[in-house]
Amino acid sequence: SLQKIKQKGTLVVGMSADYPPYEFTTKENGKTKYVGFEVSLAKQFAKDIGVRLVIKNMDFDSLLVALETGKIDAIISGMNVTNERKKSVDFSNTYYSGDSYFLINKGDKDKLVSAKSFNGKT
Ligand code: ARG
């Protein structure tokens, strides 16, 4: 519960950090860093509650069991609602529909064809 999370002072979020741009890892000075918009979201949640964030990285398929057994407090991992999953866990409201796009001017249509086109050397 929220009260328990506040008592222990940590929010333990489970995610499978293999899913850019949701959550993934980068190396910074040899240290693994969690990044992605859901990592930002998790950080903000912890901040709002006033606790420290602990991210537990695991296989996507392990997340639900980890939540059910109390190893983690929440899942933030690009997990969609399904009737099967709803049987065991409680989903929040939608915060991201996944239907988003990268837009460019029509005139650039043939110039900017892939991510590589944006390195300034087209
Ligand atoms: N959206 C898909 C699902 O809910 C896949 C999510 C995978 N997420 C991840 N962090 N690997 O099943």
Residues whose N, C-alpha, C, O or C-beta is under 5 A from the ligand:
A	BS01	LIG	S16 D18 Y19 F60 S77 G78 M79 N80
